[in-house]
Amino acid sequence: MKTKQNEVSEKANARQGGRYAATKILTALLLFTLLSSADAGENEIRKSLQSKFPDIGKIEHIVKTSYAGLYEIIIDGQLLYTDDKGQYIFEGNVIETKDRRNLSEERRRVLFAIDFDKLPFELAVKRVKGNGKRKLAIFTDPNCGFCRKLENELSRVTDVTLYRFMYPIFPGSDEIVRNVLCSKDPSKAWEDWMLSEIAPATAVCETQTAKVKALGQKLHVNGTPNLIFGNGIQAPGYLPLEQLEKNLDQPGKKLGPS
């Protein structure tokens, strides 16, 4: 037999249940609207860019950023920006003025992360220092000033395995690379040249430089030095010792596009 108190309780529970159901429906609708809006924005941008630039190539990635209403896009392996209508394309770096952070460079490191263990190490000159536990791959050129500066920093780093991919892009570098690779001890010949300016003796043999160049293009290596740490993060350009050590000590997990 129901009492008046039970009836009140049941009505209260019913109202609470109704509010809960309504909240779930509202949340689902809001989520659907947000997702649909995001898809619509991406589609509009893609159509706009492709109509204005028919030869633009494949647009691999369109994601809204958290700053200035910009969308980041990747075209032919290059990070660019556009507005929400796809009417403008911006090339360059976005700098956060408060902390002077290069937000574009931070995104490039994640977006273009590499599966380190799948690199063709047979194409590289290997050098083990100390226990060799930490890993670093470098695309480098013998006539690159910042590569030479980087080698001076690396001379103070231990417990690392270096994989140097000889990537001759400067005039006259092909011959030096060939002489290094064809020497009895390529690693020593390389460090003698980069650290002491002792030129390698002239030598001739079959090298795999063409394959290294093709690899660099595939990985969007546009200059030297270009570093790839064990966790797959790319760092184009020179890094001082402190930053080298910091990156080398990062967990070796694989990172990919997001």
C-alpha positions in Angstrom: 0.0 0.0 0.0 1.5 3.3 -1.1 1.7 6.1 1.3 1.7 9.8 0.5 5.4 9.9 1.4 6.1 7.1 -1.1 4.2 8.9 -3.9 6.2 12.1 -3.3 9.4 10.1 -3.4 8.5 8.4 -6.6 7.5 11.7 -8.3 10.8 13.2 -7.1 12.8 10.2 -8.5 10.8 10.5 -11.8 11.6 14.2 -12.1 15.3 13.5 -11.3 15.4 10.7 -13.9 13.8 12.9 -16.5 16.3 15.7 -15.9 19.2 13.2 -16.1 17.9 11.8 -19.4 17.4 15.3 -20.7 21.0 16.2 -19.7 22.3 13.1 -21.6 20.3 14.0 -24.7 21.5 17.6 -24.6 25.1 16.6 -24.1 24.9 14.1 -27.0 23.3 16.8 -29.2 25.9 19.4 -28.3 28.7 16.9 -29.0 27.2 16.0 -32.3 26.8 19.7 -33.2 30.4 20.4 -32.4 31.7 17.4 -34.4 29.5 18.3 -37.3 30.7 21.9 -37.2 34.3 20.8 -37.1 33.8 18.5 -40.1 31.9 21.2 -41.9 34.8 23.7 -41.3 37.4 21.2 -42.5 35.4 20.4 -45.6 34.8 24.0 -46.4 38.5 24.8 -46.0 39.5 21.9 -48.2 37.1 22.8 -51.0 38.1 26.4 -50.8 41.8 25.8 -51.1 41.4 23.2 -53.8 39.2 25.5 -55.9 41.6 28.5 -55.5 44.8 26.4 -55.9 43.9 23.4 -58.3 47.6 22.3 -58.2 47.9 22.6 -54.4 48.5 18.8 -54.0 47.2 16.6 -51.3 46.0 18.3 -48.1 47.0 15.8 -45.5 45.9 17.4 -42.4 43.4 20.1 -41.3 43.1 20.9 -37.6 41.9 24.0 -35.7 44.5 25.5 -33.4 43.9 27.1 -30.1 45.2 30.5 -31.2 43.9 33.3 -33.4 41.3 31.1 -35.0 43.9 29.6 -37.3 43.8 26.1 -38.8 47.0 24.2 -39.3 47.3 22.3 -42.6 49.9 20.0 -44.0 50.6 20.2 -47.8 53.5 18.2 -49.3 55.0 17.7 -45.9 55.0 21.4 -45.0 53.1 22.9 -42.0 51.1 25.9 -43.1 48.1 27.9 -41.7 44.8 29.1 -43.0 41.7 30.9 -41.8 38.3 29.2 -41.2 37.2 29.9 -44.8 40.3 28.8 -46.6 40.8 32.3 -48.1 44.3 32.9 -46.9 47.4 30.7 -46.5 50.0 31.7 -43.9 53.6 30.4 -44.1 56.0 30.7 -41.2 56.2 30.3 -37.4 53.6 31.2 -34.7 55.4 32.6 -31.7 53.7 32.9 -28.3 54.9 36.4 -27.1 54.4 35.7 -23.4 57.0 32.9 -23.2 58.5 33.4 -26.7 57.6 29.8 -27.5 57.8 28.7 -31.1 54.4 26.9 -31.3 54.9 25.9 -34.9 58.2 24.2 -34.2 56.7 22.4 -31.3 53.9 21.1 -33.5 56.3 20.1 -36.3 58.2 17.9 -33.9 55.1 16.0 -33.1 53.4 16.0 -36.5 56.5 14.8 -38.2 57.7 12.3 -35.6 59.4 9.2 -36.9 59.4 5.6 -35.9 63.1 5.6 -34.9 63.6 1.8 -35.0 62.5 1.7 -38.6 65.2 4.0 -39.9 67.6 2.3 -42.3 70.6 2.4 -40.1 72.7 0.5 -42.6 72.9 3.7 -44.5 74.4 5.6 -41.6 77.9 5.9 -40.0 77.5 4.4 -36.5 79.4 5.6 -33.5 78.9 4.2 -30.0 79.9 6.3 -27.0 80.0 4.9 -23.5 77.2 2.4 -23.0 75.4 3.6 -26.1 72.0 3.4 -24.4 70.6 6.7 -25.7 69.9 7.0 -29.4 70.4 9.9 -31.9 70.2 10.0 -35.7 71.6 13.0 -37.6 71.4 14.2 -41.1 74.6 16.1 -41.6 76.8 17.8 -44.2 80.6 18.2 -44.0 80.5 21.9 -45.2 77.7 22.9 -42.8 78.8 25.4 -40.2 76.0 24.5 -37.7 76.8 20.8 -38.2 80.4 21.5 -37.2 79.1 23.4 -34.2 76.8 20.5 -33.3 79.7 18.1 -33.5 81.6 20.1 -30.9 78.6 19.7 -28.5 78.3 16.0 -29.3 82.0 15.5 -28.4 80.9 16.2 -24.8 78.0 13.8 -24.9 78.4 10.2 -23.7 76.3 7.0 -23.3 74.8 7.5 -26.7 74.7 5.7 -30.1 75.0 8.2 -33.0 73.8 7.3 -36.5 75.2 9.9 -38.9 73.4 10.0 -42.2 75.8 11.8 -44.6 73.5 14.3 -46.4 75.6 16.4 -48.8 73.6 19.4 -49.9 76.4 22.1 -49.9 78.7 22.7 -52.9 81.7 20.4 -52.7 80.2 18.2 -50.0 79.7 15.1 -52.2 83.4 14.5 -52.6 84.2 14.9 -48.9 81.3 12.5 -48.0 82.6 9.9 -50.5 86.2 10.2 -49.1 84.8 9.7 -45.5 82.6 6.8 -46.4 85.4 5.1 -48.4 88.0 5.5 -45.6 89.1 2.6 -43.4 87.3 4.2 -40.4 84.5 6.5 -41.5 83.5 7.6 -38.0 87.1 8.7 -37.2 87.5 10.3 -40.6 84.3 12.3 -40.0 85.2 13.5 -36.6 88.8 14.4 -37.7 87.2 16.6 -40.4 84.5 18.1 -38.3 86.4 18.7 -35.1 90.0 19.2 -36.3 89.6 20.1 -40.0 91.8 17.2 -41.0 90.6 16.4 -44.5 90.0 12.7 -45.4 92.3 11.2 -47.9 91.0 10.8 -51.4 89.2 7.5 -51.8 86.9 5.9 -54.3 84.3 3.2 -53.6 80.6 2.6 -54.1 78.5 4.6 -51.6 74.8 4.8 -50.8 74.6 8.5 -50.7 71.8 8.5 -53.3 69.7 6.4 -50.9 70.4 8.8 -48.0 69.3 11.7 -50.1 66.1 9.9 -51.1 65.5 9.1 -47.4 66.0 12.7 -46.4 63.4 13.9 -49.0 61.0 11.3 -47.7 61.4 12.5 -44.1 61.1 16.2 -45.2 64.7 17.0 -44.2 65.1 20.4 -45.7 68.5 21.4 -44.2 71.3 20.3 -41.9 71.8 19.5 -39.2 68.5 17.6 -38.7 68.3 15.5 -35.5 66.0 12.6 -34.8 65.9 11.5 -31.2 65.1 8.0 -29.9 61.5 8.9 -29.3 61.0 9.9 -32.9 61.0 13.6 -32.4 62.7 15.6 -35.1 64.7 18.8 -34.3 65.8 20.7 -37.3 68.9 22.8 -36.7 71.6 23.1 -34.1 71.0 22.4 -30.4 73.3 23.3 -27.5 74.6 20.6 -25.1 71.9 21.3 -22.4 69.1 20.7 -24.9 70.8 17.7 -26.5 71.0 16.1 -23.1 67.4 16.9 -22.2 66.1 15.4 -25.5 68.3 12.4 -25.2 66.9 11.6 -21.8 63.2 11.7 -23.0 61.4 8.4 -22.8 61.8 6.3 -25.9 58.1 6.0 -26.7 56.9 6.4 -30.3 55.2 9.6 -31.1 53.0 10.2 -34.2 50.7 12.7 -35.7 47.8 14.0 -33.7 
